[in-house]
C-alpha cells in the first residue's frame, strides 16, 4: 500500500508536466492571430526533432512535454485559427477546451451509469438540451461517439436492425447471411462517410437518387425509386448541409414519401443540423424532426474538441437493441447504460465539453454562434465576387462557399497560390465536374478582420 509520500511525489511529478503543458498550450493559442496557417515543417523534420529511436532509459515527464511541444510546433497547422477554412473543422470554444482538459485529468471511463455518476448526470443533461435545441422529438436518445462517421454508423446500425426486424429477421441472432436485403437510397451528392458506414454495416453501395444543381435530393426521383420497388426493408438517407454548397434536402416532402413506403429515414447533418438551433435559419431544416435518426458532429458547428460525434435516434429501444451488450462483470442500471447508445464500451467523457459549451453559450448564444458562421460565409462570398476572375458557384445558404477561377487549371493555380501565401487555408476540391476553391466557415472566433485578411490574401494570390 502506498504511503502519503508516494502520493505527494506523484502529484509533484504530474504537476510539473501539467504546468509545462499549460504554458505551451497558452503560447500556441496566443500565436494563432499572427502565425501563418499552414505548417512550417514536414513530418520528416518533426521526426528528426523528436528523435527516431526509442531510448533505453526514461525521461522526466516535464522534459517529455517540452520536447513534444518544441518539436511539433513547426509542424502544426493553425486549424483553430479564424482563417482556417479548409475543411468543416470548428475551433474549440474556451469553455469546451477547459472542460476537455478536466476530462483528461479526471480520467473517467464513462460507459456505465453507476460507475461514473458525474458524467452520467452531465450526459443526461446534455442529451436533453441538444434534443431541445435541435427541435427533435422528446425522448430522442443521444449517443456520444468519436465523430460524424461513427454517428452515421451508429444511427444506420439501428436503422438496419429495425427495418430487418419489421421484415421478420432478427439480425442480432441470425446475422445478415440469408436475410432479406436492405435497400438504402441516398442523394447523389451525399457525403462519402455515408457510403463508408454502409460498408462497415455490410450493406454495400447505396442506390443513388438524383440531386439538383445545389446538391439537394430531388423528391420526384425519390418517389420514383420507392414506387419501383416498394417491398422489403428500406432506409432513406437525407442530408442537412451539402459539403460543397451547404444546401439542405427538402425534408418534409422526402420524409413523408419515405415513410409512406415504410422506410426508416436517417439525416446526415454533420454540420448543418445545428441550423435548427437558430430562429433565423430554422427554415432550412423544416420537417427534419420527422425523421427517425440524425447524425451530427459537435466538433464542427458546436466547436467542441475532437472527438465528439452525436448519434441521435428517435426510438431509444431500437438504438439499444443495435448497440447494447451485457456482461456478468458489469454493474448495470435499470435506466440503461451510456454504452447502450454507442459502439464502444470504454470511452472518455465526451459529454463534459459538450455540456460546457452549451452552458457557456446558452440557447441564444448557440443561435448567435451559428448565425455568425453564416454571416462570415456570406461576407467571404460577397468579397470573392469582387475578386477579378473569381466566380461564386453556389447559393450561400449556410457556411459553405465554392469559387471557380476560370478553368480547372486556373482554379488549381489559385488554390496553390493562396496556400503559399499562408494567411489563410482554403482547400481545393471538385464539385459538379469542375475544380473549385472550397471555403468552410466553422470557427467561433472567425471575425470581420479574419475575413478582410483572407480576402486580401486571395487578391494577392490571384493578381496578375
N, C-alpha and C positions, 0 to 999 in steps of 0.2 A: 504494500500500500504506500503511495507517495505521500510525503510529508508536505507541510506548508512551504518549505524551502523550494521543493521541486516546482510547486505551482507558481511561486513568485518568479523563478528562473524562466519558466515557460512564458509567463506574461511579459517579462522584460524582453525576451528574445522576439516574441510576436510584436510587441510594441515598437521596437526599433525598426523592424521590417515594415510595419504599417506606417510609421512616421515617414519613412523614405518613400513608400508608395504614395502617400498623401501629397508629399512635396512634388513628386514627379507628375502626379495627376493634375495638380493645380497649374504647374508650369505648362503642361500640354494644353489645358483649357484656355489659359491666358494667351497662348501663342496663336489660337485659331483666327482671331480677327486679321492678323497680318501675314501669316505664313502662306506660302504657295499651297494650293490644294493638292496637286499631285505629289507623290513621294519623291524624295531626292536620292534614294539609294535602292538598288535592286536586291533580290533575295540572296545573291552570292555575296554581296558586300555585307549584308546583315549577318550571314552565316560566319564570315570571317571575323567580324567584330565579336560575335558570341563565342567563337572558338569551336571548331567542329568536333573535337574529341571529348568524350565523357571523362572527367577527371577521376583519379583513383580515390582521392580523399574528398571530404566535404568542404563546403563553403558557407560562411556565415550568411543567414537569410537576408540581412540588410544589404550585404555586398552583392548577393544574387539579384536583388531588386534593382540596385544601382546599375549592375551590368546589363540587365534586361532592358531597362529604360534607356540607357545610353546607347546601346547597340541598335535598338529597334526604332528609336525616334526618327532617324532619317528615312526609314522605310515605311513610315506610316502615311496613309492617305488621310487628308483632313476631312473625313466623312462627316464629323459633327459640325463642320463649318456651314455658315449660312449661304455659302456659294458652291456647295456640292449639290449638283442636280443630275448626277449620272445615272442613278437608279432610284427606285422608290424606297429611300432609306431615311427615316426620321432621325433627327438629332435628339439625344437624350435630354429630357426635361430635368432641371436641377433636382426636383423632389424625387423623381424616379431614380436618378443616378445615386443620390444619397441612400435611398431605400435599398437599392441593389447592393451597395457596399455593406449595409447591415445584413442583407440576405446572405451574403457570403460569410460574414463573421458569425452569424447565428448558426449556420451550417445545419439547417433542418432538412430532413428527408420527409417531404410533405405528401406522402401517399396515403397515410392513414389518419382518419379524423381524430381519434382519441390520442394518438401519439404526438400530434403537433396541433394542439387546440388553438394556439395563437394564429397559425396560418389558416386553419380551418375557419376561424371567425373572419379573418380578412378575406379569404376566398369567397365565403358565402356573401359577404357584403359587396365585394367587387362584382360577383356574378349578378346580384340583384341590381346594382347600379348600372352595369353595362346593358342588361336587358331593358331597363327603363330608358336609358339614354338613346338606345337604338330603336325604341318603339316596337320591340318584339313581344310575343305573347308571354304573359306572366307564367312563371314556372319553367321557362326555357332553361335547359342545362348548359353550363359553360365549362368546357374543358380547357385548361391552360397547358398548351403544348409548345413545341420548340419553335414553330414558325408557320407561315402560310401553307407550305406544302403539307405538313403534318396536320394542320387544321382541315384542309381539304380531305386528306386521307381519313381522318377520324370521322368526319361527317359522312363521307361516302361509304365507309365501312358500315355505319349504322344504316345508311340507305340500302346498301346491297343486302344486308341481312334481313331488313324489314320487308323489302319487296319480294325476296325469296320466301320469307315466312308466309306472306299473304298468298303466295302461289303453292303453299303446302310443302315447302322444302326447308328443313332446319339445317342451315349451313354450319352452325356451331358443332353439331354432332356428325353430320354427314359430309362436310366439305363441299367443294364445288363440283367435283367429278360426278357426272351422271345427273346433275341437277339441271333445271331449266336455265337457259342463257339469260343473262341480264343485259338488256339493251340500254345504252347510255347515249343520249342526244345532247350535243353541245353546239354552241355558236361557232362559226368558222374562225372567229378571232378570239377564242378562249385563251387563257394563259396556259403555257406548256406544263405547268405544275399540275394541272387537272389531269392531263394525259399520264403524267408520272404517277400520280396517286392511283389512277385506274390500273396502271401496270402493276403497282405494288399489290393491288387487291385482286389480281388475277382476272380482270375484266377486259383486258385487251384494249384495242383502239376504239374510240367513240365514233358515233355517226355524226357527220357534220351537217349543221343547219346553216342556211345562208345568212350572211351578215351584210348590213348596208355600208355606205361609204364612210361611216364613222365607227364601224365595228360592232354595231348593235345587232343582236339577233333579230331576224325577220320572222314575225309571228305567223304570217301566212305560210311560210315554208315549214315552220314547226307544226302547224296544223296539218299540212300535207303529209309530213313524215309520220306523225302519230296516226293519222287516218289510214295510211297504207298498211300499217301493222299495229293494230290496237290491242292485240292479246299479248300476254306474257309480262314478266316483271320489267319495269321501265324506270329509268332515272333520267331527269332532265336537269342539266347544269346551266345556270344563268350567271351573269357577270355584273358586278357593281364596280365600274371603273376599268375601262379598257386601258391596257398598259401603254398604248400609244396615244390615243385620243382622249382618254379619261371618260368616254361615253358609258352610259348605263343602259342595260337592256330594258325593254318595256315590260316591267314585272307583272303588273296586274293582268294584262292580257295573256302573257305567256304562261303564268302560273295557273290561271283559270283553264286554259287549254290543256295543260299537262295534267291537272287534277281531274279534269273531265274524262281522261283516259286512264285514270288510276295510277299515274306516275308519282314518284317522290320527286320533289323539286329542291335542289341544292343551289345556293348562291355563293359564288366565289367573290367575296368582297374584300380582298386582301388590303386595299387601301381606301376603296370607295364606300364601304358600308358606313363609315363614320359621317357621311353626308346626312344620315338620318339624325345626327345629333345637332344639326344646325337648322333652325327655323327657316333661314334664307335658302337652304339647299335641299331641304327635305323632299321637295317635289321631284328631285332626281331619282329617288328610291320609292316613289309612291307604289304601294302594293307589295313591297318586298317582305313585309311582315307576314304575308300569307304563305310563304314558302315553308318547307319542312326543316331545313337546316341552312346554316350560314357560316362562312369561314372568314376570318379577318386576321390581321397581323398587328399586334399592339405596338411593335417597334417601328411601324410605318407612321400612319397618321396620328396615332396617340402619343408617339415619341417616348416610349419606354426603351430600356436597353434590350439587346438580344439576350436570351432568346425568349420570345413570348408570343406565340400564335394563340388564337382563340377559336375553338370549335364550339359552335352553338347549335343545339338540337332541340326542336320543339318537344319531341317525345322523349322524356328523360329515360323511360324504360327501354326504348329502342337503343339509346346510346349505351346504357348499362349492359344490355344484352350483347352488344358488339365488343365492348371494351373490358367488361368486368371479369374478375377472377376470384378464386377462393384459395385458401391455404390454411392448413391446421395451425401454423405458427402465427398467423395474422390476427391482430386484435380488431375484430370487425364491429361496426356500429350499425344499428338498425336503420339509421338515417341514410346509409350509403356512404361510400368512401370516395375521396377525391380521385383515387386511381381508377374508379369505375368509369371515368369520363375521358380517359387518356390512354395512349398505348403503353405508357411506362408505369412501372411500379415505383422505382426510385426516381425522384425528381427534386429540383431545387424549388424554393418558394417563389414561384413566378408571380403569384398574386400580390406580394408585398409591393413591388414597384408600380403595378397597375393601380392598386388602391391608392398609393401615394400621389400619383399624378391626378387621379380623379378627385381626391380630397383636396389637393392643392388648387386645382382649376375650378372645381365646381361645375354645375350644369352650364352656366353662361360662359365660363372660361373655356370649356371644351368647344362650345359653339364658336367662340371667338378664335380659338386655335384653328379650327377647320376653315372658317371664313377667311382668316388671314392667309392661309396657304393658297386658297383660290385667288385671293386678291393679288398676291405676289405673282402667281402664274399669269394672270391677265395683264399685269404690268409688264412682265417679260415678253409676252406675246405682242403687246402694243409696241414695245420698244424694238422688237425683232422686225416688225412690219416696216419700221423706218430705216432699217439697215439696207443699203444698196445691194441688190441681188438676192435678198432673203425673201422667202415666201412661207408664211404660216399655213400649214396644210390641214389643220384640224379645227373644229369648233371648240374653243377653250371653255368647257363647261365645268371642269374641276381643276385638277392640279397638273395636268399633262399638256405639254406643248411640243409639237413636231414641226420642224423647219427644214425646208429644202433650199439649196444654193445652186440653182441651175440643174445640171445633170448630175449623175451619181458621182462622177469624178470630182466635180466642183464641191459637192457636199462633203465627200470624204476629205478633201483637202482642207475645207473649212473646219471640220471636226479636229483634224490633226493640229492645225494652227491654234485653235482655241486651247487645246490641252497643252501645247507647247508654251503658250503664254503663261499658264499657271495660275491666273487669277481665279478662275472658276473651272469646275469639272462638268462638262456636258458630253454625253456619250453618243456615239453613232449607233444606228440601228437600221432595220429595213421595215418599211410599212407600206402595204398595198403595192408591192413590187418595185419600190424605189428606195434609195439610200436617204436617210433622214438624220438630222440632229435632234435627239430626244431630250427634252428638259422635264425633269420631275421635281416639283416643289413639295418637299416633305418635312422640312426642318422648322421647328417652332421659332428659331432665332433668325431666320431669314427676314431681313428688313429692307426698307427702301434703299438704303446705302448699298446693301449687297446686290440688289437689282441694278442699281446705277453702275457699280463697278463691273458687274458681269456683262452688262450690255457694252460697256466701254471696251472690255476685252474682246468681245465679238467684233466690234467695229475695227479694232486694231488688227485682228487676225484676218479679216476679210478685206481690208483696204487694198486698193490697187489690184 
